[in-house]
Amino acid sequence: MRRPGFTLIELIFVAGITAILAAILFPVFTQARAAGVKSRRVSGAYQLGLALQLYGRDHDGKLPPGEQDLSPLVTRDYAPRHLLLNEADPLAEVIRPLAPQFSSFQYRGGLSIEDRADIPLLAEWHEDSQQGAMVLSLSGSVKWVKTQGGSAWIPVTAGPRPLPPGVGLPPGSALTPFRQPPSKGKPDIGDNSPAPSGGVGGTE
C-alpha cells in the first residue's frame, strides 16, 4: 500500500508560496518595528522636554546650566534615570551604569523658559539609518531633523560627544555632525544666541 505524503511538486509549490509570503511580510515587520522605535524616541525626547519645563518653573525660569549635563533632572526627581538613555543609541548599554553622568542626548545649557521657543535645546547624539536625529526645541516640540544631504541642520551644542574613559564608538556607527563650524545664518554653537527664524527644521 502506498504511504500518504506530499509529492515533490507539492513541496516545491508550498515552499514557493512560503517564500513569496516571507518576501512580502518581512519588510512590513521591519518597517513596523522601525516605526515603533521612532515613536519611542519621540516620546522619550518629549518627556525630557516636560521634565525640563518643570525644572525651569521651579528655578525662576532657568533650565539646568551645564552643557551636556542633564543630571539635575535625575538627582532632583524630575525624570527617571532610564529616560536619559535612547534604545537606538549604540552606546546605551555601555553608559547605562554611568547615567546621568553620561546620556544619549546632547543638551544646550544656560537657557531659560523665556528664551525663543524655536531654539534647539536637546537632541540625540547619534543619527539613525535615515541620517536624521530627534531634536527637542525650547517650545517642547520634537522633530526628526535630517543631519545630512543639504538640510539646514542647526547644531544644538559643540561636539565631540563626551564618552567614559576607554570607551569608543562602535565600528561603523555615525555621530550627528554637531562639530561643524557655524556658517552664515546659523548661531555660534559656543554661546546661547538664538536660532534663526526657521527653527530646528528650517531652510536657509
Beta strands, then each sheet from edge to edge (+ up, - down):
strand 1: 105-107
strand 2: 120-124
strand 3: 132-137
strand 4: 142-146
sheet 1: 1+ 2- 3+ 4-
end
